[in-house]
Amino acid sequence: MNKTVKMILMVVGVVLVGYGIYTMVAPEASVSVGSLNVEAQDNKNSYITIALGIVALAIGFLGGKKA
């Protein structure tokens, strides 16, 4: 595998993992009424994003190695 392709895969993998972790931690919706504060999150998409990032990193690290 070409060095450029490996580098692009690793950068994309790091960005996807970082974005997935950010969307998992940051609340999607927040409602505040007086002293009552309610936050809602849906983490299904962030798990998929993190998994795709890990796959891209694995392909970048392991792809094209000669035995």
KEKE-3310 file (N, C-alpha, C; in steps of 0.2 Angstrom, whole numbers, plus 5000, padded with zeros to 4 digits):
npx = (5004:5002:5012:5006:4992:4991:4994:4983:4973:4976:4975:4961:4955:4959:4953:4939:4938:4940:4929:4918:4920:4918:4905:4899:4901:4896:4881:4866:4853:4847:4837:4831:4823:4819:4826:4827:4835:4837:4845:4847:4853:4858:4867:4870:4874:4887:4894:4895:4903:4915:4919:4921:4932:4941:4943:4948:4960:4966:4967:4976:4987:4990:4988:4994:5006:5020:5023)
npy = (4994:5011:5024:5037:5034:5026:5036:5045:5037:5034:5047:5050:5040:5044:5057:5052:5044:5054:5063:5055:5052:5065:5067:5058:5063:5076:5084:5082:5088:5101:5106:5119:5123:5134:5128:5116:5105:5096:5084:5076:5062:5053:5040:5031:5033:5038:5027:5020:5029:5029:5015:5015:5023:5016:5005:5011:5015:5003:4997:5006:5004:4990:4987:4981:4976:4966:4948)
npz = (5000:4997:5004:5005:5005:5016:5026:5024:5028:5041:5046:5044:5051:5064:5065:5064:5075:5085:5083:5085:5099:5104:5100:5108:5121:5121:5124:5115:5115:5126:5140:5150:5164:5175:5190:5185:5175:5160:5150:5134:5125:5110:5107:5096:5083:5086:5091:5079:5071:5079:5077:5063:5062:5070:5062:5050:5055:5058:5046:5040:5048:5047:5034:5018:5023:5021:5022)
capx = (5000:5006:5013:5001:4986:4992:4994:4977:4968:4977:4972:4954:4954:4960:4947:4933:4937:4939:4923:4914:4920:4915:4897:4896:4901:4892:4874:4862:4848:4847:4831:4832:4817:4821:4832:4827:4839:4836:4849:4846:4858:4857:4874:4870:4879:4894:4897:4897:4909:4921:4920:4924:4938:4946:4944:4952:4967:4969:4969:4982:4993:4991:4987:5000:5013:5023:5024)
capy = (5000:5017:5028:5042:5031:5024:5042:5047:5032:5036:5054:5050:5036:5048:5062:5049:5042:5060:5066:5050:5053:5071:5067:5054:5066:5082:5083:5084:5093:5103:5110:5121:5127:5136:5124:5109:5104:5090:5083:5070:5060:5047:5038:5025:5036:5039:5021:5018:5033:5027:5009:5016:5026:5011:5001:5015:5015:4996:4996:5011:5001:4984:4986:4981:4973:4959:4943)
capz = (5000:4996:5010:5006:5006:5023:5030:5024:5032:5048:5048:5044:5057:5071:5065:5065:5082:5089:5082:5088:5106:5105:5100:5113:5127:5121:5124:5109:5117:5133:5141:5157:5166:5182:5193:5182:5169:5157:5144:5130:5120:5107:5105:5091:5078:5088:5091:5072:5069:5082:5074:5057:5064:5072:5056:5046:5058:5058:5039:5039:5051:5045:5026:5014:5026:5018:5027)
cpx = (5005:5007:5008:4994:4986:4991:4987:4972:4969:4974:4964:4952:4954:4954:4940:4932:4936:4932:4917:4914:4917:4908:4895:4896:4897:4885:4871:4857:4848:4841:4832:4826:4818:4827:4832:4831:4839:4841:4847:4851:4856:4864:4875:4875:4886:4898:4899:4903:4915:4923:4924:4931:4943:4948:4949:4959:4970:4971:4975:4988:4995:4991:4993:5006:5014:5025:5031)
cpy = (5006:5021:5034:5040:5029:5030:5045:5043:5033:5042:5054:5046:5040:5054:5058:5047:5048:5063:5061:5051:5059:5071:5063:5058:5072:5081:5085:5089:5094:5107:5112:5126:5128:5132:5117:5109:5097:5090:5077:5069:5054:5045:5033:5027:5037:5033:5019:5022:5031:5020:5010:5019:5021:5006:5004:5015:5008:4995:5000:5007:4995:4983:4986:4979:4967:4954:4940)
cpz = (5000:5003:5011:5007:5014:5028:5030:5028:5039:5051:5048:5050:5064:5071:5067:5073:5087:5089:5085:5096:5108:5105:5105:5120:5127:5121:5118:5110:5124:5134:5149:5158:5174:5185:5190:5176:5166:5150:5141:5125:5117:5104:5100:5086:5080:5089:5084:5070:5072:5079:5067:5057:5066:5066:5051:5049:5057:5051:5037:5042:5048:5037:5023:5017:5023:5023:5026)
residu = (MET:ASN:LYS:THR:VAL:LYS:MET:ILE:LEU:MET:VAL:VAL:GLY:VAL:VAL:LEU:VAL:GLY:TYR:GLY:ILE:TYR:THR:MET:VAL:ALA:PRO:GLU:ALA:SER:VAL:SER:VAL:GLY:SER:LEU:ASN:VAL:GLU:ALA:GLN:ASP:ASN:LYS:ASN:SER:TYR:ILE:THR:ILE:ALA:LEU:GLY:ILE:VAL:ALA:LEU:ALA:ILE:GLY:PHE:LEU:GLY:GLY:LYS:LYS:ALA)
# end
